[in-house]
Amino acid sequence: MSAARQKRHTLSPQIALEQISKHLGLPYFRALTQLLCEDFGADIAFVACLPSDKGDAAKLVSLYENGGAKPAMSVPLTGTPCADLIYREIVFHQQGVQQAYPRDTYLKEHEIEGYVAHALMDESGRTACGVIVAMSKSPIPPDAPLKQVLSAVRSRTRAELLHYTVANKHKETISQALLLNYSKSMFMANIGHELKTPIGAMVGYAALIRDSEIDKVTLRDHANQICVSGDTLLTLIGDIMSLAMLEISDETAKREKFDLLDIARTGRRLIQQQAAAKNLTVKAATRIDALTILGDAGHTKKALMNLLTNAVKYTSKGSIEISAERMEDGSARLSVSDSGVGMTEDDIKEACQPLGSFTHAYDMHQEGAGLGLPITMLLLQRQGARLEIESRVGAGTRAHIIFPSHLVKEEEGDFI
């Protein structure tokens, strides 16, 4: 060890504690890691939080490396001395730490020879919630001041880390609550507008019928407009109620066997009238064998109808196709394809956000609150399935309901 490094070993642990005692939280961790390097001969020092969910990464709170503070980051645990601190309170290697942990590339990269670390226990005192580590490119004698000061600051550092962790969780909870509150405010603002549109139309046409002398043809037209607006209003209210129930319900989806091809046939039959009203054709791919799924048939049918309703609503001409197939990886896919207006990638991301503003490319062509996709995603998530969307502006949209292979069991049947 050089004379310069030896000269830095002049502070007692008590004086070291006094120097950093005025700091709290992050400033404390930064002062501590700097102190270990600048005054006690460590080349690298850090304080880190260990994962509470048996994860494989530690999150550095403060890192002082080779003469300067470095940005906090996450580092892997497997094959490192820190991993041993999950089960032990102290890890000390006077020298040869690289040979003891050959999988730790960080030790090799920084030519670390000596290593001392203490586990910082959680409130129960049984599990490590964090670590304080000092490394040296030179051997660390058993009586080295560096080892003594780490032992001296252990209790204070543990208390600071526990407080830091709780404070961070509190901040995250508040942030999530504020974000959710803002999202719901935006959601309600949009819903208010969407409710006013059909109600305003109904009131307007009803007033014309009440206050005007009109012929039977005009009367029928006004009555038809009231019916159309009423249907729009009922659909919107139904979507709101479905979304609310899915958000608050603790009930899990059913686990029952059903034929995905039966769902496809049902969807085709139910959507044909709406499609015919816009001169759209509904095509169905032919499949001879059945496609048996373990899931919730009711949830799946609702999800499919949401996709089919969107396809009809946002397609002015062309066709809609329903297909069901077994994929090479063993999963099953129920798809709805249309030749409508399409969406950009940003539009898809926004449309799939629950409780968001629900503004997307479709709104330029037709009014709608955009609840279909969030509801569809929740219906599928409840049974272990997922929704994938492919789309291009002006070239239509393909929406896929995908059931992973462990939910698929193939049996004989047909699909017409």
N, C-alpha and C positions, 0 to 999 in steps of 0.2 A: 504494500500500500504506500502511495506517495506521501511526502511530508505535507503537501497541501491538503490532502484528504485527512491526514491525521490531525492537522491543526483545526479542522472543522469540528472535531469531536471534543468540544470544550464545554458545552452546555450540559447541566444536569437535567435529568427528567423533570424535576420540580420546576426549574426555570423555564423549560420548554412548555410545560403546562401553563405557566403564568403568561407566557408570550402569546398563546393562542386562546386564552380563556375569555377574552373580550369578544370573540367572534361567535356567531351562531349560524346554524344551517350550512348553506353552500360556502359562505366565506370561511367558516371553521374548517371544512374539509379541504379547501384550497390552501389555507394557511398551514394545516397539518402536513399535507403532502409536500409542500414546499419546504417546510421545516425539516422533514425527514431527509430530504435530499441536500439542502443547502447547509444544514448544521450538523447532520449526523451521518453523512457519508453514503447515503443511498444514491444510486443512479436513477432508479425509477421507483415511484411510490404511487399507490392509488387506493381509493376507498370505493367499494362496489356493493350494490344490492344483489343478493342472490334470488333466483326465481322462487316463488311460493308454490308453483304448480309443477314442480319436477321438470322444468324446462332445461334447455341445454345452453343457456346464455346468461352471463352476468352483466348487469348494467352499471358501467362505471359512473360514479358521481363526481369524482375529481381525479385527474391524472396529471402527475408531474413527471416529465420524462426528459432525461439528458439536458437539464438546465432550463427547462421552460414548461409552463402549463400547456396542456393539450386539450382539445375538445373531448367532452365525454362521449362514450360510445358503448356498444355492446360487444362482448367478447365471448367466444365459446368456452365451455367448462370442461368438456370431455378431454381426458388426457392431460389435464393441468393440475398444478398443486392446489388451486382453489377448489377443485372438485372434492379433494380430500377433506376440506374444511366443512363440508356438509355433515361429515360424520366425526370430525375431530376438532378440538378447540384450537390447537396450535400446529403449524407446520414449520419446521426449521431445517434448513440444509446449510451447513457451514460452507460446503462447496460441492461441486458435482451435481447441481440440480438439473442440468441439461441431460445428463446420463440417466437420472432417475425418472425423468419425464420426456422421453424421446419424441413423443407426439406433439409436444408443445412447441410450435414453430416460433412463437414470440420469444421464448428463452434463447433459442439458437440465433435468431435474427439480431438480438441485442447483446449477445455474448454474456449472458447472465451466469454467474458462478455461485453466488450466495443468495439465499432466499429465506425470508422470515415473514410469517403471516399469522394473524389471529382471527378466529371466527367471532362475529358479533351476533349474539343470540337474540332471538325474538322475545316477546313478552313472556312466553311460557318458560323460557330458559332451556328448552329442549331442542330447538331447531335453529340453525344458523340463518339469519335474515340478511347478513352482509359479511364483508371481509375488509380487513385493512392489511395491505401488503407493502413490503419494502424489498427491493432487489438490488443486488450489487454485482458489478463485474469482477469484484475481488472476493475472496473468501471472507466470511463473517465469523469472527471468533465468538465462542459461547458467552464471553463476558463483555461483548461489544456494546457501547452505549446505544447503538441503533436498536439492538434487541431489547435493551432495558426500557428505552423510551416508548417503544411499541406496546410493551406490557403496561406502562404507566398510563398511556392515553386510551387504553382499551375501553374502560368503563364509560368515560366521557363520550368517546366516539360512538359507542353503542347507543347511548341515550340520544345523541344528535341524529343518528341514522333512523331510529325508531320515530322520532318526531318528524323528521324529513319525509319518511315514507307515508305517515298518516296525513301530513299536510298536503302532499302531492295527490293522494287519493281523494282528499276533500276537494281540492281544486278541480280534479277531473270530474268529480260528481257534480259540482256546481256548473262546470262548463257544459257537461252533457245535458243538464237540466235546462240551462239557458238556451242551448241549441234546440232542444226538443220543443221548448216553449215558443221559440221564434218560428220553428217549422210549423207548429200547429196553428200559430197566428196567421202565417201565410196561407196555410191550408184553409182555414175558416174564411179568410178574405176571398179566396177564389171560389169556395163553395157558395158564399153569399151572393157573388155575382152570378154563378151558374143557376142558383135557385130563382133569382129574379127574372132571368130570361124567359123560361117557360111560363112562369106565373104571370108576368107582364103580358105575354101573348094571349094567354087564356082570358085575362081580365079585359083586354082590348077587344078581342073578337066577341066576347059575351056582351060588352057594352054596345057594340055595333048592332048585334041582334036585338038588344033591348030598346035602343033609341032610334033605329032606322026602319023605314018601310022597305023591305027587301024581298026579292022574288025567291022562289024555292031553290033555284040553282045556287044563288049567292048564299042563301041560308045554309044549304048543305056544305058549301065550301068553307064557310066560317065555322060550322060545327066540326068539320073534318080537321081544321087547323087547331081547334080546341082539343080534340082527341089526340092529335100528334103531340101537342105541347104537354098534355096530361101524361102520355106515355113516357115522354122524355123526363118529366118530373118524377114519375114513379121509378124509372130506371135509376135516376140519380140518387133518390132516397134509398133505394134498395142497395146501391153500391156503398153508400155511407154507412148504412146499418151493418152490412156484411163486413166492411173494414173495421168498424168499431167492435163487433163481436169477435173477430179474429184477433184484434189487438189485446182484448181483455180476458178472453177465455183461456182457462187452464186445461181444458179438455184436449186430449191428444186425438189424432186422427185414428180412424178404425184400421184394423189390420185384418183384411179379408181378401180372398182371391176374387179377381174379376177379370174379364176379357177386355183388353184395351181396344180390341176391334169392335166390340159392342158399344163402347163409349164413342168411338169414331162414327159408327152407324147412326147412333142416337143424335150426335151433334149435327151430322149431315141432314138428318130428317128435320130437326128443329130449326135449322138456319135457312132451309130452302125457300120458305115463303118470303123472308126478309130479302134474300138475295134476288129472288124473282121480281120483287117490286122495283129493283134497280137494274133489271135486265142482266144480272150476273149469273153465271153458271157455277155450280158447285161440283167439283170433280172428286172422285175418291179412287185411290190406288187399289188394285186388286191383290188380295193376299189370301191364300188357301188355308194355311194353318193359323190357329188361334195364338194370341199373345197374352199369356196369363201373368197378371201382376199381383203382388202382395201389397195392398195399400187401401186407400179409401176411394171407392167408386164415386161417391157423391161429390167429394172434393175435386176429383179429377174431371167429372162432367162439368162442374161449375167453372173450373179453370179453362176447359176447352171452349165452353160457350162464351166466356169473356174474350178469348182470342178470336173466335169466329165473329162475334159481334163487332169487334174492332176492325176485322178484315172487311166485313160488309160496309161498315160505316165509312171507312176511309178509302174505298175503292169505287171509282166512278164508272169504269168500264173494264171488261176482261173477265177474269174468273178467279175462283177460290178453290184451292185443292187441299184435301185432307189426306194424310198418309200415315201409316203405322208400320214400323219395321224394327227388326232385331239387328243391332249393330255388331260389328266384328268383335268388340270388347265385351259382348254379352249384355249390354244395356239395351233398353227398349226406348224408342223415340216416336212420339205422336206429334206430327207437324201440321201447321196451318200455313199455307202460302197464299199470298195475294199479289195482285198487279196494281196496287194502289200507289199512294204518293211517296211512301218510303220515309226513312229517317236517317239522320247522320249518327255517328257514334256518340256524340255529345247528347243528341236528342234521346237516344236509347238510355244512356246513363241517367239522365234527368227523369225520364218517364218511369224508370224502375225504382226511383228513390221513394220509400214510404214516407208519407206525411210531408212531402216537399211541395214545391209550387206547382208541379204538374204542367208546366208549360213546355210544349214540344212542337215539332213541325206540323203535326196533325191539326193543331189549333188554327193554323193559317187557312185551313180548308173547311173546318167544321168545328163548331163549339163542342166542348166537352171538358169535364173536370179531370180526366186522365186517371180515374181510379182503377180501371180494369187491370192494368199490369201489377200494381202493388198488391191487389187482392189475389190475383193469380199466383204471384210469388209466395204469398203466405199460405194459400191453399196447398201448394206443392211442397213447401218446406215442412209443413206439418206431417207429411207422410214420407219424407226423405227423398223427394224428387226435386228437380230444379228446372228453371226456365232459361233458355238461351235464345237470343234474337239475332238474326242476320238481316240487314236492311241496307238499301242504298236509295238516296233521294231520286224519285222519279222512276225507280225500277222495282218497287214493291218490297214486301217484307216476308220473311220466313221466321215463324216462332216455333220453337221446339220444346215440348214437354219431355223431359228425360228422366227415366227411372234407372238407377244403377243396377248392375248385374245381379246383386244379391236380392233384389226385389222382383226379379224376372224368372218365371217358370213357364216354359213353352209347352203347349198342349195342342191337340188337333182342333181344327175349326175352319171357318171361312170368313171372308170379308168381301162384301159386294158393295 
